[in-house]
Protein backbone atom coordinates (compact mmCIF):
# COMPACT_ATOMS: atom_id res chain seq x y z
CA UNK A 1 0.00 0.00 0.00
CA UNK A 2 1.43 3.42 -0.98
CA UNK A 3 2.09 6.20 1.49
CA UNK A 4 -0.79 8.17 -0.01
CA UNK A 5 -3.29 5.47 0.96
CA UNK A 6 -1.83 4.99 4.44
CA UNK A 7 -2.39 8.59 5.52
CA UNK A 8 -6.19 8.25 6.07
CA UNK A 9 -5.65 4.93 7.86
CA UNK A 10 -3.22 6.59 10.29
CA UNK A 11 -5.65 9.46 10.82
CA UNK A 12 -8.49 7.07 11.70
CA UNK A 13 -6.17 5.15 14.04
CA UNK A 14 -5.18 8.38 15.78
CA UNK A 15 -8.82 9.43 16.22
CA UNK A 16 -9.75 5.99 17.58
CA UNK A 17 -6.90 6.15 20.11
CA UNK A 18 -8.16 9.58 21.21
CA UNK A 19 -11.79 8.41 21.47
CA UNK A 20 -11.06 5.22 23.41
CA UNK A 21 -8.69 7.09 25.74
CA UNK A 22 -11.41 9.67 26.42
CA UNK A 23 -13.91 6.92 27.23
CA UNK A 24 -11.40 5.18 29.50
CA UNK A 25 -10.52 8.40 31.33
CA UNK A 26 -14.19 9.17 31.88
CA UNK A 27 -14.79 5.67 33.26
CA UNK A 28 -11.94 5.67 35.77
CA UNK A 29 -12.25 9.23 37.10
CA UNK A 30 -12.54 9.24 40.88
CA UNK A 31 -15.01 11.63 42.49
CA UNK A 32 -13.90 11.63 46.10
CA UNK A 33 -14.54 14.25 48.77
CA UNK A 34 -11.78 12.86 50.96
CA UNK A 35 -8.02 12.53 50.71
CA UNK A 36 -6.36 9.20 51.46
CA UNK A 37 -3.11 9.52 53.39
CA UNK A 38 -1.34 6.41 54.61
CA UNK A 39 -4.50 4.28 54.08
CA UNK A 40 -6.69 6.64 56.09
CA UNK A 41 -9.37 8.92 54.63
CA UNK A 42 -9.45 12.57 55.70
CA UNK A 43 -11.78 15.38 54.74
CA UNK A 44 -10.20 18.71 53.88
CA UNK A 45 -11.60 20.16 57.13
CA UNK A 46 -10.04 17.36 59.19
CA UNK A 47 -6.70 18.03 57.51
CA UNK A 48 -6.93 21.73 58.30
CA UNK A 49 -7.68 21.03 61.97
CA UNK A 50 -4.84 18.53 62.15
CA UNK A 51 -1.74 20.25 60.76
CA UNK A 52 -0.08 23.66 61.07
CA UNK A 53 -0.68 26.43 58.56
CA UNK A 54 2.01 27.96 56.36
CA UNK A 55 2.18 30.80 53.84
CA UNK A 56 4.55 30.55 50.90
CA UNK A 57 5.48 32.95 48.13
CA UNK A 58 5.09 31.66 44.59
CA UNK A 59 5.39 33.41 41.25
CA UNK A 60 1.58 33.65 41.36
CA UNK A 61 1.60 35.38 44.74
CA UNK A 62 1.10 34.19 48.32
CA UNK A 63 -0.46 30.78 48.95
CA UNK A 64 -1.68 29.79 52.39
CA UNK A 65 -2.56 26.29 53.47
CA UNK A 66 -1.58 23.29 55.53
CA UNK A 67 2.19 22.68 55.72
CA UNK A 68 2.77 19.46 53.81
CA UNK A 69 5.67 18.23 55.95
CA UNK A 70 3.62 18.75 59.11
CA UNK A 71 0.65 16.98 57.51
CA UNK A 72 2.78 13.91 56.82
CA UNK A 73 4.10 13.94 60.40
CA UNK A 74 0.67 14.48 62.01
CA UNK A 75 -0.95 11.70 59.99
CA UNK A 76 1.76 9.31 61.12
CA UNK A 77 2.98 8.77 57.57
CA UNK A 78 6.65 9.42 58.26
CA UNK A 79 9.01 6.54 57.59
CA UNK A 80 12.75 6.90 57.84
CA UNK A 81 13.47 4.98 54.62
CA UNK A 82 10.92 6.90 52.51
CA UNK A 83 11.75 9.91 50.39
CA UNK A 84 9.12 9.88 47.67
CA UNK A 85 5.77 11.52 48.26
CA UNK A 86 3.27 11.13 45.44
CA UNK A 87 0.28 13.46 45.16
CA UNK A 88 -2.52 11.94 43.10
CA UNK A 89 -5.32 13.90 41.46
CA UNK A 90 -8.83 12.68 40.74
CA UNK A 91 -8.13 12.80 36.98
CA UNK A 92 -5.15 10.43 37.25
CA UNK A 93 -2.48 13.14 37.21
CA UNK A 94 0.21 12.61 39.82
CA UNK A 95 3.56 14.07 40.79
CA UNK A 96 6.25 12.75 43.08
CA UNK A 97 8.48 14.99 45.20
CA UNK A 98 11.07 14.57 47.95
CA UNK A 99 10.88 15.69 51.59
CA UNK A 100 12.74 18.92 50.74
CA UNK A 101 9.79 19.98 48.64
CA UNK A 102 7.28 19.18 51.39
CA UNK A 103 9.09 21.66 53.63
CA UNK A 104 8.20 24.45 51.21
CA UNK A 105 4.78 23.20 50.17
CA UNK A 106 1.17 23.77 51.20
CA UNK A 107 -2.22 22.16 50.64
CA UNK A 108 -4.84 24.89 50.25
CA UNK A 109 -8.53 24.91 51.15
CA UNK A 110 -9.25 24.54 47.40
CA UNK A 111 -7.54 21.13 47.58
CA UNK A 112 -4.51 22.10 45.54
CA UNK A 113 -0.83 21.81 46.46
CA UNK A 114 1.73 24.54 45.82
CA UNK A 115 5.49 24.66 46.25
CA UNK A 116 7.39 27.91 46.62
CA UNK A 117 9.95 27.32 43.88
CA UNK A 118 8.89 24.58 41.53
CA UNK A 119 7.47 24.30 38.04
CA UNK A 120 3.70 24.69 37.99
CA UNK A 121 3.32 21.12 36.79
CA UNK A 122 3.95 20.07 40.42
CA UNK A 123 0.97 22.09 41.61
CA UNK A 124 -1.44 19.15 41.59
CA UNK A 125 -5.13 20.01 42.07
CA UNK A 126 -8.10 17.94 43.27
CA UNK A 127 -5.92 15.65 45.39
CA UNK A 128 -7.48 12.28 46.24
CA UNK A 129 -4.43 10.48 47.66
CA UNK A 130 -0.99 11.15 49.10
CA UNK A 131 1.22 8.09 48.81
CA UNK A 132 4.39 7.68 50.83
CA UNK A 133 7.00 5.42 49.33
CA UNK B 1 19.07 37.42 -1.38
CA UNK B 2 21.33 35.27 0.77
CA UNK B 3 19.41 32.00 1.24
CA UNK B 4 20.60 31.37 4.80
CA UNK B 5 19.77 34.89 5.88
CA UNK B 6 16.34 34.61 4.34
CA UNK B 7 15.76 31.31 6.15
CA UNK B 8 16.94 32.80 9.45
CA UNK B 9 14.49 35.68 9.03
CA UNK B 10 11.74 33.15 8.28
CA UNK B 11 12.53 31.14 11.42
CA UNK B 12 12.52 34.33 13.47
CA UNK B 13 9.22 35.68 12.17
CA UNK B 14 7.26 32.42 12.27
CA UNK B 15 8.78 31.45 15.64
CA UNK B 16 7.94 34.86 17.06
CA UNK B 17 4.36 34.68 15.79
CA UNK B 18 4.07 31.23 17.34
CA UNK B 19 5.43 32.46 20.69
CA UNK B 20 3.20 35.54 20.57
CA UNK B 21 0.10 33.43 19.98
CA UNK B 22 1.05 31.10 22.86
CA UNK B 23 1.64 33.99 25.29
CA UNK B 24 -0.96 36.59 24.37
CA UNK B 25 -3.75 34.86 22.44
CA UNK B 26 -3.42 31.71 24.58
CA UNK B 27 -3.78 33.73 27.78
CA UNK B 28 -6.85 35.55 26.44
CA UNK B 29 -8.46 32.24 25.45
CA UNK B 30 -7.60 30.78 28.87
CA UNK B 31 -9.39 33.66 30.61
CA UNK B 32 -12.52 32.98 28.56
CA UNK B 33 -12.51 29.36 29.74
CA UNK B 34 -11.94 27.90 26.29
CA UNK B 35 -9.62 24.89 25.75
CA UNK B 36 -6.78 27.24 24.85
CA UNK B 37 -4.06 24.63 24.43
CA UNK B 38 -6.07 22.69 21.86
CA UNK B 39 -7.07 25.84 19.97
CA UNK B 40 -3.55 27.28 19.91
CA UNK B 41 -2.06 24.01 18.65
CA UNK B 42 -4.89 23.11 16.26
CA UNK B 43 -5.17 26.58 14.70
CA UNK B 44 -2.10 28.75 15.21
CA UNK B 45 0.76 26.28 15.64
CA UNK B 46 -0.42 24.05 12.81
CA UNK B 47 -0.84 27.07 10.52
CA UNK B 48 2.64 28.46 11.23
CA UNK B 49 4.34 25.06 10.94
CA UNK B 50 2.67 23.96 7.70
CA UNK B 51 2.76 27.37 6.03
CA UNK B 52 6.46 27.82 6.78
CA UNK B 53 7.18 24.29 5.55
CA UNK B 54 5.41 24.91 2.24
CA UNK B 55 6.90 28.38 1.75
CA UNK B 56 10.52 27.56 2.58
CA UNK B 57 10.63 23.77 1.98
CA UNK B 58 13.53 23.55 4.40
CA UNK B 59 13.66 20.65 6.90
CA UNK B 60 14.97 21.80 10.27
CA UNK B 61 13.30 25.20 10.02
CA UNK B 62 10.36 24.22 12.24
CA UNK B 63 12.73 22.99 14.94
CA UNK B 64 14.31 26.45 14.94
CA UNK B 65 10.86 28.04 15.10
CA UNK B 66 10.09 25.91 18.17
CA UNK B 67 13.26 27.16 19.88
CA UNK B 68 12.35 30.81 19.13
CA UNK B 69 8.73 30.32 20.26
CA UNK B 70 9.74 28.38 23.37
CA UNK B 71 12.21 31.08 24.35
CA UNK B 72 9.53 33.76 23.99
CA UNK B 73 7.10 31.61 26.00
CA UNK B 74 9.47 31.75 29.00
CA UNK B 75 8.62 35.45 29.25
CA UNK B 76 4.85 34.90 29.24
CA UNK B 77 3.57 37.84 31.31
CA UNK B 78 0.37 36.01 32.27
CA UNK B 79 1.97 33.24 34.33
CA UNK B 80 1.34 29.56 33.85
CA UNK B 81 4.01 26.91 33.76
CA UNK B 82 6.84 28.69 31.93
CA UNK B 83 9.27 25.79 31.93
CA UNK B 84 6.78 23.07 30.93
CA UNK B 85 5.27 25.20 28.16
CA UNK B 86 8.66 26.20 26.75
CA UNK B 87 9.79 22.57 26.68
CA UNK B 88 6.51 21.45 25.10
CA UNK B 89 6.76 24.09 22.35
CA UNK B 90 10.33 23.14 21.47
CA UNK B 91 9.32 19.47 21.41
CA UNK B 92 6.37 20.30 19.13
CA UNK B 93 8.75 21.78 16.56
CA UNK B 94 10.90 18.64 16.68
CA UNK B 95 7.89 16.31 16.44
CA UNK B 96 6.58 18.19 13.41
CA UNK B 97 9.97 17.69 11.74
CA UNK B 98 9.72 13.93 12.29
CA UNK B 99 6.13 13.67 11.02
CA UNK B 100 6.78 15.82 7.95
CA UNK B 101 10.22 14.45 7.16
CA UNK B 102 9.02 12.68 4.02
CA UNK B 103 7.02 15.72 2.86
CA UNK B 104 10.01 18.03 2.79
CA UNK B 105 9.82 18.82 -0.90
CA UNK B 106 7.01 16.73 -2.31
CA UNK B 107 3.43 17.65 -1.45
CA UNK B 108 1.85 15.39 -4.10
CA UNK B 109 0.53 13.10 -1.37
CA UNK B 110 -1.79 15.87 -0.26
CA UNK B 111 -3.51 16.68 -3.50
CA UNK B 112 -6.88 15.22 -2.48
CA UNK B 113 -8.99 16.56 0.34
CA UNK B 114 -9.07 13.22 2.22
CA UNK B 115 -5.31 13.25 2.65
CA UNK B 116 -5.28 16.93 3.54
CA UNK B 117 -7.85 16.35 6.31
CA UNK B 118 -6.02 13.21 7.44
CA UNK B 119 -2.66 14.98 7.63
CA UNK B 120 -4.33 17.77 9.61
CA UNK B 121 -5.61 15.22 12.14
CA UNK B 122 -2.31 13.31 12.34
CA UNK B 123 -0.11 16.39 12.61
CA UNK B 124 -2.17 18.32 15.16
CA UNK B 125 -2.81 15.22 17.29
CA UNK B 126 0.78 14.00 17.37
CA UNK B 127 2.29 17.46 17.83
CA UNK B 128 -0.02 18.16 20.79
CA UNK B 129 0.27 14.73 22.43
CA UNK B 130 4.00 14.49 21.74
CA UNK B 131 4.67 17.91 23.24
CA UNK B 132 2.56 16.98 26.28
CA UNK B 133 4.47 13.72 26.85
CA UNK B 134 7.90 15.30 26.38
CA UNK B 135 7.16 18.03 28.89
CA UNK B 136 5.89 15.46 31.42
CA UNK B 137 9.26 13.73 31.16
CA UNK B 138 11.60 16.70 30.89
CA UNK B 139 10.03 19.14 33.38
CA UNK B 140 10.76 16.97 36.47
CA UNK B 141 14.25 16.22 35.15
CA UNK B 142 15.12 19.85 34.38
CA UNK B 143 13.60 20.90 37.72
CA UNK B 144 15.93 18.48 39.49
CA UNK B 145 13.13 16.49 41.13
CA UNK B 146 13.59 13.40 38.99
CA UNK B 147 11.32 11.62 36.56
CA UNK B 148 9.04 8.84 37.80
CA UNK B 149 7.84 6.73 34.88
CA UNK B 150 4.75 5.50 36.76
CA UNK B 151 3.51 9.09 37.00
CA UNK B 152 3.54 9.30 33.21
CA UNK B 153 2.00 5.87 32.62
CA UNK B 154 -1.06 6.47 34.83
CA UNK B 155 -1.65 9.85 33.16
CA UNK B 156 -1.05 8.62 29.60
CA UNK B 157 -4.73 7.86 28.79
CA UNK B 158 -5.67 11.46 29.64
CA UNK B 159 -2.83 12.81 27.49
CA UNK B 160 -3.93 10.62 24.57
CA UNK B 161 -7.53 11.78 25.05
CA UNK B 162 -6.50 15.44 25.18
CA UNK B 163 -5.15 15.26 21.62
CA UNK B 164 -8.61 14.57 20.19
CA UNK B 165 -9.77 18.20 20.02
CA UNK B 166 -6.60 19.62 18.39
CA UNK B 167 -6.73 16.67 15.98
CA UNK B 168 -10.29 17.51 14.95
CA UNK B 169 -9.43 21.22 14.62
CA UNK B 170 -6.42 20.29 12.49
CA UNK B 171 -8.73 18.43 10.10
CA UNK B 172 -10.24 21.79 9.09
CA UNK B 173 -7.17 23.99 9.45
CA UNK B 174 -4.64 22.16 7.28
CA UNK B 175 -6.79 22.15 4.10
CA UNK B 176 -7.35 25.87 4.70
CA UNK B 177 -3.63 26.52 5.04
CA UNK B 178 -2.97 24.63 1.81
CA UNK B 179 -5.54 26.81 0.04
CA UNK B 180 -3.82 29.96 1.33
CA UNK B 181 -0.43 28.67 0.19
CA UNK B 182 -1.80 28.17 -3.35
CA UNK B 183 -2.50 31.89 -3.61
CA UNK B 184 1.25 32.19 -4.21
CA UNK B 185 1.53 35.44 -2.31
CA UNK B 186 5.01 36.90 -2.79
CA UNK B 187 6.70 39.70 -0.93
CA UNK B 188 9.15 41.96 -2.73
CA UNK B 189 12.80 41.31 -1.86
CA UNK B 190 13.24 44.90 -0.73
CA UNK B 191 10.38 44.52 1.75
CA UNK B 192 11.20 41.01 2.97
CA UNK B 193 13.69 41.88 5.73
CA UNK B 194 11.90 45.01 7.02
CA UNK B 195 8.62 43.05 7.15
CA UNK B 196 10.00 39.92 8.83
CA UNK B 197 12.12 41.78 11.38
CA UNK B 198 9.33 44.29 11.98
CA UNK B 199 6.75 41.59 12.77
CA UNK B 200 9.28 39.69 14.91
CA UNK B 201 10.21 42.84 16.82
CA UNK B 202 6.52 43.62 17.44
CA UNK B 203 5.93 40.14 18.92
CA UNK B 204 8.98 40.30 21.21
CA UNK B 205 8.40 43.89 22.32
CA UNK B 206 4.72 43.21 23.05
CA UNK B 207 5.46 40.13 25.17
CA UNK B 208 8.54 41.52 26.94
CA UNK B 209 6.95 44.88 27.76
CA UNK B 210 3.93 43.14 29.31
CA UNK B 211 6.30 40.83 31.16
CA UNK B 212 8.22 43.79 32.62
CA UNK B 213 4.96 45.49 33.60
CA UNK B 214 3.15 42.52 35.16
CA UNK B 215 5.25 39.40 35.22
CA UNK B 216 8.80 40.24 36.21
Interface residues (C-beta under 8 A of the other chain):
Chain A: X3 X4 X7 X8 X10 X11 X14 X15 X17 X18 X19 X21 X22 X24 X25 X28 X59 X60 X84 X86 X91 X92 X93 X94 X95 X96 X97 X98 X101 X118 X119 X120 X121 X122
Chain B: X79 X80 X81 X82 X83 X84 X102 X109 X114 X115 X117 X118 X119 X121 X122 X125 X126 X135 X136 X139 X140 X142 X143 X145 X146 X148 X151 X154 X155 X157 X158 X160 X161 X163 X164 X167 X168 X171
